[in-house]
């Protein structure tokens, strides 16, 4: 009898703040972490706002990969989150357009547009944009959607590659409780 190999991705599960999702087993929940990469504490940077909900990441071999969840409780109110993330009104498609325009025009952070598409997160229509920081070679994907009058921004960042498979796996497993 010949047995076949199966490729099973090992995962961990994040549960908290009203949602759950699976992420790669070699990542860590860094929601409350003092871990730094290239001299920056990314958790501290994102946690500077009340809108920060979760962060899981892998800081290995001089590179990093991370998934961050942000929420704006009133999607209809305009506000600035972390200086560069902006939610104008309650239209996630407009958020993508604003993200592309804002970061592409920022000369301090040279960004290159990579892609844009519509997707779903737990049955909610979402809009996704991917940009590349040409100085640090970090690809950032922003997934915007609304749920129960709250605006969500899911951020996936990976240094050195725009491989979206980890993000796709996370989005497939992302569920509100």
C-alpha positions in Angstrom: 0.0 0.0 0.0 1.4 3.4 -1.0 0.6 6.4 1.1 0.6 9.9 -0.3 1.9 13.0 1.3 -0.4 15.8 2.2 0.7 19.3 2.8 -1.1 20.6 5.9 -0.4 24.1 7.0 0.1 24.3 10.8 -1.8 27.2 12.3 -2.6 29.0 15.6 -5.9 30.7 16.3 -6.4 34.3 17.5 -9.6 34.9 19.5 -10.5 38.2 21.0 -12.2 41.6 20.4 -15.2 39.9 18.8 -13.5 37.9 16.1 -11.3 34.9 15.4 -8.8 34.0 12.7 -6.1 31.4 12.0 -2.5 32.4 11.3 0.8 30.6 10.6 2.1 28.5 13.5 5.6 30.1 13.3 4.0 33.6 14.0 3.3 35.0 17.5 0.5 37.0 18.9 2.3 40.4 19.4 -0.8 42.4 20.4 0.9 43.2 23.7 4.6 42.8 22.8 7.8 44.7 23.3 9.5 42.9 20.4 11.3 45.3 18.0 12.3 45.0 14.3 14.8 47.4 12.7 14.6 49.5 15.9 10.8 49.9 15.9 8.2 48.4 18.1 5.4 47.9 15.6 2.9 46.8 18.2 3.6 50.1 20.1 3.2 52.1 16.9 -0.2 50.5 16.0 -1.3 50.4 19.7 -1.0 54.2 19.8 -4.7 54.4 18.9 -7.8 53.0 20.5 -8.7 51.5 17.2 -5.9 48.9 17.4 -7.4 45.4 18.1 -4.8 42.8 17.3 -1.4 42.0 15.7 0.2 38.7 14.9 3.7 38.6 13.4 6.9 36.7 12.6 10.2 38.6 13.1 12.8 36.1 11.8 16.0 36.2 9.8 16.1 40.0 9.6 12.7 40.2 8.0 9.2 40.5 9.2 5.6 39.5 8.3 2.6 40.8 10.1 -1.2 40.9 10.2 -2.9 43.8 12.0 -6.6 44.5 12.8 -7.8 48.1 13.2 -11.4 49.2 13.8 -13.1 52.6 13.7 -16.2 52.3 15.8 -18.3 54.9 13.7 -17.6 54.2 10.0 -19.6 57.4 9.1 -17.3 59.7 11.0 -14.1 60.9 9.3 -10.9 60.4 11.4 -7.2 59.9 10.9 -5.8 56.7 12.2 -2.0 56.4 12.7 -1.6 59.5 10.6 -1.7 57.7 7.2 -4.7 55.5 7.4 -7.8 57.6 6.6 -11.5 56.5 6.6 -13.5 59.2 4.8 -17.2 58.6 5.4 -18.6 55.0 5.3 -17.4 53.9 1.9 -14.6 51.3 2.0 -14.0 51.7 -1.8 -13.3 55.4 -1.1 -10.9 54.3 1.6 -8.9 52.3 -0.9 -8.8 55.3 -3.3 -7.7 57.6 -0.5 -5.0 55.1 0.7 -3.6 54.9 -2.8 -3.5 58.6 -3.3 -2.2 59.4 0.2 0.6 57.0 0.3 1.6 57.3 -3.4 1.9 61.1 -2.9 4.0 60.8 0.3 7.6 61.7 -0.7 8.9 60.6 2.7 7.7 57.1 2.1 8.1 56.2 -1.6 5.2 53.8 -2.4 4.5 51.9 -5.6 1.0 50.7 -6.4 0.9 46.9 -6.9 -2.8 45.9 -7.1 -6.4 46.5 -6.1 -9.3 44.1 -5.9 -12.7 43.4 -4.3 -12.9 40.5 -1.9 -14.9 39.3 1.0 -14.3 39.0 4.8 -16.7 36.8 6.7 -19.4 37.5 4.0 -18.7 41.3 4.0 -17.7 43.0 0.8 -14.2 44.3 1.2 -11.8 46.4 -0.9 -8.1 45.5 -1.0 -5.1 47.6 -2.1 -1.4 46.5 -2.1 1.4 49.0 -2.1 5.2 48.5 -2.0 7.6 50.7 0.0 10.4 51.0 -2.4 13.0 52.0 0.2 12.4 49.1 2.7 11.0 46.5 0.2 7.9 46.0 2.4 4.7 45.1 0.7 1.6 46.4 2.5 -1.9 45.1 1.8 -4.9 47.0 3.2 -8.3 45.3 3.3 -11.2 47.7 4.1 -14.8 46.8 4.9 -17.7 47.7 7.3 -19.6 45.6 9.7 -22.3 46.8 12.1 -21.5 50.5 11.3 -17.8 50.0 12.2 -15.0 50.4 9.7 -12.3 47.8 9.6 -8.8 47.9 8.2 -6.9 44.6 8.0 -3.2 45.2 7.2 -0.9 42.5 6.0 2.8 43.4 5.6 5.6 41.3 4.4 9.2 42.3 3.7 10.8 41.2 0.5 7.9 39.5 -1.2 4.3 40.1 -2.2 3.3 36.5 -1.6 -0.4 36.9 -0.6 -1.1 33.3 0.4 -0.7 33.9 4.2 -3.2 36.8 3.9 -5.6 34.7 1.8 -5.5 32.0 4.4 -6.1 34.5 7.3 -9.0 36.2 5.4 -10.7 32.8 4.7 -10.6 32.0 8.4 -11.6 35.5 9.7 -14.9 35.2 11.5 -16.9 37.5 13.7 -18.2 36.0 16.9 
